[in-house]
């Protein structure tokens, strides 16, 4: 656990929970407690004894986030003297046109003069706000709602950075999917990126509804001065959702273009093979007729038959190639 307190003298780091409790007694002091890792029974009892949080909210905050099914959907819940907010921070890895997104849940309790954050992974966006709060006392001096805004804004800004990286991947995919030689890698990259975009939307779209609730006039602990900042975050999330929908449509179109290019290439190969088969069809008939329908192979009796059949097949091959080259096959090549 780590703690910060913002009072009239500025922002100070707190060494223990007991010291934080003393500052919590002062309604003019804002205290930020940050817990990293899975909350054990001791942590739950400490939060319950200090803040009297609801058991359901504590259960959500203490639940391990080791899989998609165990993560909480971004949401906000109002209680008598605080609210409980859940959001998903994202990290991305981009390599060889493959985008991998990782979700990191942040559980947040905000009251009149305190903010409690609980997360099981190291989250750079939260650490950045923590460092800014130590350097700029004004970041915490405007109340808990303004601090919550800075935390949400840092997460959403990183969303936009990830989107910029996805846009670069889309540009590269657009140049490669039209090449039928790209083969299965194109289909794999497209479906992988579409799956990651769906996961991205699952994290961003519910957060938009959360911010929309916070911008209502009667929402507790959110001052009118903070609402314009929250509406700015809401606008970013709307633009982000539109971009994700656009990227999904682009990927669908890219997949159709790639499959069309592969189909056209396959058709061209089949047409060329048909030409070859057409040329060899009469040759196979001639050799099969003379070699399989007589008990005595006639060329062995007279060499004229041998050379005559070879000449006929040669002339027939040349004639068919010339005919096919200057007629219907010319359109295929």
C-alpha positions, 0 to 999 in steps of 0.5 A: 500500500502507498498513500498520499495526502493533500492538505494546505501545506501541499502533497505529502507521502504517508508511511502507514495506514494509521497516519492516513486515518489521521488525515481522513479525519480532516475533511479539508484533506484529500487522501489517496490510497493505492493498493497493488496486488490481490487483496487478502483477508487482511486488506479487506478487513482494513478497508471495511474497518476504515471506510465501511465499504459495502461487501459486494463492492469489496468482493468485486475489488478482491476478485482475482483478474486472471482471465476474461471471465473473472474481470469486472465489466466497467461500471459505476455504483452509487452508495450513501457516502461514496461511489465504486467505479471499475475500469479497464486499463489496456496495454498493447504489443505490436509485432509483425502486424499482430496486435495483442491487448492486455486488460488490467482492472482498476477498482476505485472508491471515491468519497468526499475526501478520499480516493482508494484505488485497487489493482492487481497489475502494474499500471503505468497510467496510474503511476504517471498520475501518482508522480504528477500528484507529487509534483503538482499539488493542484492536481489533488487540491480540487477534490476527489472528483478531479483526481478521479477525472485525472485517473480516467483521463490517463486511461482513455488517453492511452486508449487513443495511443493504442488506436494510433498503433492499430491504425499503422497496422491497418495501413500495413495490412491494406498493402499486403492483403491484395497480394494472394501470396500472403495466404493464410497469414493475411486471414490470421492477422485480420481475424486476430486484429478483429478479435482484439478490436472486440476486446478493446470495445468491451473495455471502452464502450461501457466506460463511456456509459460510466462517464455519462452517468458522472456528468449528470447534475445529481451525481454525488461528489462530482462538482459542476467545475469537474463536469466539463472535463468529464464531458471531454473524456466522454467525447474522446470515448465517443470518437474512440468507439467510432474509430473502432467501428470504422476499423472493424469495417475496414478489416471486413472489407480487407478480408473480402478483398483478400479472398477475392484476390485469392479466388481470382488467382485460383481461377487463373491457375485453373484456366491455365491448367485447362489449356494444358489439359486441352492441348494434351487431350488429343495427344493422349488419345493418339498414343492410347489408340495405337498403343492399347487397341492392337495386339501387335504394335504397328510401329515395330513392323514399319517405322513409317507409322512411328514417325508419322504418328510423332509428326501428327502429334507435333503438328496437332500440338502446334496448331492447337497452341496457335489457335488457342493463343489467338482466340478465347484463351488469349483473354485468360492469359 
